[in-house]
Amino acid sequence: MKLLRFGNKGSEKPAVLHTDGTIRDVSSLVADYTPSTISPALLRILASADIGSLPTVPQVTRIGAPIARTGHFIAIGLNYADHAAESGQPVPSEPVVFSKAPSCLSGPNDDVVLPKGSQKGDWEVELAVIIGERCDYVSEEEALSRVFGYAVCNDVSEREYQAERGGQWIKGKSAPTFGPLGPWIVTSDEISDPQNLDMFLDVNGERMQTGSTSTMIFSVAEIISYLSRFMVLEPGDVITTGTPPGVGMGKKPQVYLKAGDEMLLGVTGLGEQRQRVIAR
């Protein structure tokens, strides 16, 4: 099942991508997709409903982030050995964990807005995981059973803020619009192996990133289990799991985003995003 939200920013409604390719408004079944509604119970409600009888949403309607908000927006850095190499960093022995501000969450096709003074805006196509059940010291063997679904994420970054301004990476990862998610959450039952998904990202029609989740250093199950030792993961939490090589910072010479650029990115089975870059 593919869950999405549609409408103007701040007034989105929940929907499902029906098997016939139409988008169906499910607001009569659930008020919205939020941490309080993301659960196995929600999936049972949607699965038992006659989705085909619900109102159709025009295809031209804006698609928002597939979840209204998230308690935690957690990211994993340097989770592909070749990306660590292009970043000049050693392959980590444990997952590198940082946060993105929940307020950076945005729709998959919304403009990416470079903050004032930004010089080093960058792209990162990633597999995102949406937690569906509470995780507290969950084992690797049990971890995937706690996943609600998966989505495409662009972990947009400002490298100067991240690496040259002191403090922690969160400063370069959290500007408004730096967390495009979606176009939908694909429920976990439709993804038989999250470690076998191809991914890509283009800038202005030029292929920048090509990769596969099969080359992750730490698998989705390992990441969830690891994080649950240090914090409680709750329904609606989003974990974005790292990027393959090809980011602008790793190019020789380095290449960074500028106003007018367009990004196109996707992950197998999870859909695609397209963003225009503008400057604040």
C-alpha positions as CSV (number, residue, x, y, z in Angstrom):
1,M,0.0,0.0,0.0
2,K,1.2,3.5,-0.8
3,L,0.2,6.3,1.6
4,L,0.5,9.9,0.7
5,R,-0.8,13.4,1.6
6,F,-2.2,16.0,-0.9
7,G,-3.2,19.6,-0.8
8,N,-1.7,23.0,0.0
9,K,1.0,23.2,2.5
10,G,-0.4,23.1,6.0
11,S,-3.8,21.8,4.9
12,E,-2.9,18.4,3.4
13,K,-5.3,15.4,3.6
14,P,-4.4,11.7,3.7
15,A,-4.7,9.6,0.7
16,V,-3.8,6.2,-0.8
17,L,-2.5,5.5,-4.3
18,H,-5.1,3.0,-5.5
19,T,-4.2,-0.1,-7.5
20,D,-5.7,1.5,-10.6
21,G,-3.2,4.4,-10.4
22,T,-5.7,7.0,-9.0
23,I,-5.1,8.9,-5.8
24,R,-8.0,8.3,-3.3
25,D,-8.9,10.7,-0.4
26,V,-9.1,8.6,2.8
27,S,-9.8,11.5,5.2
28,S,-13.1,9.8,6.0
29,L,-11.1,6.9,7.5
30,V,-8.2,8.8,9.2
31,A,-7.8,12.4,10.0
32,D,-4.2,12.5,8.9
33,Y,-1.0,10.5,8.9
34,T,0.7,11.5,12.2
35,P,2.7,9.9,14.9
36,S,-0.6,9.3,16.7
37,T,-2.2,7.5,13.8
38,I,0.8,5.6,12.2
39,S,0.3,2.0,13.5
40,P,-0.6,-1.5,12.4
41,A,-4.2,-0.6,13.3
42,L,-4.2,2.1,10.6
43,L,-3.1,-0.5,8.0
44,R,-5.9,-2.8,9.0
45,I,-8.5,0.0,8.6
46,L,-7.2,0.9,5.2
47,A,-6.9,-2.7,4.1
48,S,-10.5,-3.4,5.0
49,A,-11.9,-0.3,3.3
50,D,-13.2,-0.1,-0.3
51,I,-10.6,2.3,-1.4
52,G,-11.9,2.3,-5.0
53,S,-15.2,3.9,-3.8
54,L,-13.5,6.9,-2.1
55,P,-13.2,10.3,-3.8
56,T,-10.5,10.7,-6.5
57,V,-7.9,13.4,-6.1
58,P,-6.9,15.3,-9.3
59,Q,-3.4,14.2,-10.4
60,V,-2.3,17.9,-10.7
61,T,-2.8,18.4,-6.9
62,R,0.4,19.1,-4.8
63,I,1.8,16.1,-3.0
64,G,3.0,16.9,0.5
65,A,5.3,15.0,2.8
66,P,3.6,11.6,3.5
67,I,3.5,12.2,7.2
68,A,2.3,15.5,8.8
69,R,5.1,15.6,11.3
70,T,7.7,13.4,13.0
71,G,9.0,13.3,16.5
72,H,12.5,12.3,15.5
73,F,14.1,12.9,12.1
74,I,17.2,10.8,12.5
75,A,20.0,10.5,9.9
76,I,22.9,8.1,9.4
77,G,26.1,9.5,8.0
78,L,28.8,7.8,6.0
79,N,26.8,4.5,5.6
80,Y,28.3,3.7,2.2
81,A,32.1,3.0,2.2
82,D,32.6,4.7,-1.2
83,H,30.8,7.8,0.1
84,A,33.0,7.8,3.2
85,A,36.0,7.7,0.9
86,E,34.8,10.6,-1.2
87,S,34.2,12.6,2.0
88,G,37.7,11.9,3.2
89,Q,36.4,10.0,6.2
90,P,37.3,6.5,7.5
91,V,34.7,3.8,7.3
92,P,32.9,4.0,10.6
93,S,32.9,1.1,13.1
94,E,29.5,2.1,14.4
95,P,26.7,4.1,12.7
96,V,27.3,7.8,12.6
97,V,24.1,9.3,14.0
98,F,22.8,12.9,13.7
99,S,19.5,14.7,13.6
100,K,17.6,16.8,11.1
101,A,15.2,19.3,12.6
102,P,11.6,17.9,12.1
103,S,10.7,21.4,10.7
104,C,12.8,20.6,7.6
105,L,10.3,18.0,6.4
106,S,8.8,19.0,3.0
107,G,7.0,17.6,0.1
108,P,8.8,15.5,-2.6
109,N,8.4,18.1,-5.3
110,D,8.5,21.3,-3.2
111,D,11.2,23.8,-4.0
112,V,14.4,23.4,-2.0
113,V,15.3,26.8,-0.6
114,L,18.9,27.6,0.0
115,P,19.3,29.6,3.3
116,K,20.7,33.1,3.3
117,G,24.4,33.1,2.5
118,S,24.5,29.5,1.5
119,Q,27.5,28.6,-0.7
120,K,27.6,24.8,-0.5
121,G,24.2,23.3,-0.9
122,D,24.4,19.6,-1.6
123,W,22.2,16.6,-2.4
124,E,21.9,13.1,-1.0
125,V,19.4,10.5,-2.2
126,E,18.6,8.1,0.6
127,L,16.2,5.3,1.7
128,A,14.1,6.5,4.6
129,V,12.4,4.2,7.2
130,I,9.2,5.1,9.0
131,I,8.8,3.4,12.4
132,G,5.4,1.8,13.0
133,E,5.9,0.4,16.5
134,R,7.8,1.4,19.6
135,C,11.4,0.2,19.6
136,D,13.3,0.0,22.9
137,Y,16.3,-2.3,22.8
138,V,14.8,-4.2,19.8
139,S,16.9,-7.0,18.4
140,E,18.2,-7.0,14.8
141,E,16.0,-10.1,14.1
142,E,12.9,-8.2,15.3
143,A,13.8,-4.7,13.9
144,L,12.1,-4.9,10.5
145,S,8.8,-6.0,12.1
146,R,8.7,-2.6,13.7
147,V,8.9,-0.8,10.3
148,F,5.7,0.9,9.1
149,G,7.1,1.6,5.6
150,Y,9.8,3.1,3.4
151,A,10.2,6.3,1.4
152,V,12.6,8.3,-0.7
153,C,14.4,11.1,1.1
154,N,16.7,13.8,-0.2
155,D,19.0,14.6,2.8
156,V,19.7,18.1,1.5
157,S,22.8,19.6,3.2
158,E,24.7,22.9,3.5
159,R,28.3,21.7,3.7
160,E,29.8,24.9,5.0
161,Y,27.3,24.9,7.9
162,Q,27.9,21.2,8.4
163,A,31.7,21.0,8.4
164,E,33.1,24.5,8.7
165,R,31.1,26.3,11.3
166,G,31.8,24.2,14.4
167,G,29.4,22.2,16.5
168,Q,27.3,19.3,15.1
169,W,26.1,18.4,11.6
170,I,22.5,19.3,12.5
171,K,23.3,22.9,11.6
172,G,23.9,22.0,7.9
173,K,21.0,19.5,7.7
174,S,18.0,21.3,9.1
175,A,17.0,24.4,7.1
176,P,13.4,24.5,6.0
177,T,12.8,22.3,2.9
178,F,16.0,20.3,3.6
179,G,14.0,17.1,4.2
180,P,12.0,16.2,1.1
181,L,10.2,12.9,1.8
182,G,7.9,10.8,-0.4
183,P,6.0,10.9,-2.7
184,W,4.5,8.2,-0.5
185,I,5.2,5.8,2.2
186,V,5.3,2.3,0.8
187,T,4.2,-0.1,3.5
188,S,6.7,-2.7,4.6
189,D,4.8,-5.6,3.3
190,E,5.5,-4.4,-0.3
191,I,9.3,-4.2,0.2
192,S,10.6,-7.8,0.6
193,D,14.2,-6.7,1.0
194,P,15.2,-3.1,1.9
195,Q,18.8,-4.1,1.2
196,N,18.2,-4.6,-2.5
197,L,16.9,-1.3,-3.8
198,D,18.6,0.8,-6.5
199,M,18.8,4.5,-6.2
200,F,19.8,7.5,-8.3
201,L,20.0,11.3,-8.3
202,D,20.3,13.7,-11.3
203,V,21.1,17.4,-11.2
204,N,20.0,19.3,-14.3
205,G,19.7,16.0,-16.2
206,E,23.2,14.8,-15.4
207,R,23.5,11.6,-13.4
208,M,25.3,12.4,-10.1
209,Q,24.5,9.4,-7.9
210,T,23.9,5.7,-8.7
211,G,23.8,3.2,-5.9
212,S,22.1,0.4,-4.2
213,T,21.1,-0.2,-0.6
214,S,22.9,-3.6,-0.9
215,T,26.2,-1.7,-0.3
216,M,25.2,-0.1,3.0
217,I,27.8,-0.6,5.8
218,F,25.0,-1.0,8.3
219,S,21.7,-2.5,7.3
220,V,18.3,-1.1,8.1
221,A,17.8,-3.8,10.8
222,E,21.2,-3.0,12.3
223,I,20.5,0.7,12.3
224,I,17.1,0.3,14.1
225,S,18.5,-2.1,16.7
226,Y,21.5,0.2,17.3
227,L,19.4,3.4,17.7
228,S,17.0,1.6,20.1
229,R,19.9,1.1,22.5
230,F,20.3,4.9,22.9
231,M,16.8,6.2,22.4
232,V,13.2,5.0,22.2
233,L,12.0,5.0,18.6
234,E,8.3,5.8,18.4
235,P,5.7,5.5,15.6
236,G,6.1,8.1,13.0
237,D,9.8,8.6,13.6
238,V,11.8,8.9,10.4
239,I,15.3,7.4,9.9
240,T,17.1,8.3,6.7
241,T,19.9,5.7,6.2
242,G,22.8,7.3,4.3
243,T,23.7,8.1,0.7
244,P,25.9,6.4,-2.0
245,P,28.8,8.3,-3.6
246,G,28.3,11.2,-6.0
247,V,27.5,14.1,-3.8
248,G,28.6,17.6,-4.8
249,M,31.2,17.8,-2.0
250,G,32.9,14.7,-3.4
251,K,33.3,15.9,-6.9
252,K,36.6,17.1,-8.2
253,P,36.2,20.1,-8.5
254,Q,33.4,20.3,-6.0
255,V,29.9,21.2,-7.4
256,Y,27.2,22.8,-5.3
257,L,23.6,23.7,-5.8
258,K,22.6,27.1,-7.1
259,A,19.3,28.8,-7.7
260,G,17.6,27.4,-10.9
261,D,19.0,23.9,-10.5
262,E,16.7,20.9,-10.7
263,M,17.1,17.6,-8.9
264,L,15.4,14.3,-9.9
265,L,15.9,11.3,-7.6
266,G,14.3,8.0,-6.8
267,V,14.6,4.6,-5.2
268,T,13.3,1.4,-6.7
269,G,9.6,0.8,-5.8
270,L,9.4,4.0,-3.8
271,G,8.8,6.5,-6.5
272,E,10.6,9.7,-7.5
273,Q,11.1,13.3,-6.4
274,R,11.7,16.4,-8.4
275,Q,12.8,19.7,-6.8
276,R,13.7,23.1,-8.1
277,V,16.3,25.0,-6.2
278,I,15.7,28.6,-5.2
279,A,17.6,31.0,-2.9
280,R,16.1,32.7,0.1
